[in-house]
Amino acid sequence: MVRRLVFLSSIKVNGESTRVESSFSVGSRSEPQDDYAIQKWEAEQGLMQVVDKGMPLRFGLIENRRSLILP
């Protein structure tokens, strides 16, 4: 059973750059500009809709193990 899902996105969903005196923050508006950033933003939105609806995420049915630990 999966107890926690960690979804990693990309800062690129906020845009390509900021003004010198500022930085991206939680309140920054999303402005994805290339295909990669747009797809990451769409994945975020889709996942948030599922979570907000309280729908169960059926990860137990997936047989696709991954490891982020490199030898």
Secondary structure, DSSP 8 states (H G I E B T S, - for coil): ----------GGGG-S---TT----TT------SHHHHHHHHHHHHHHHHHHHT----GGG----------
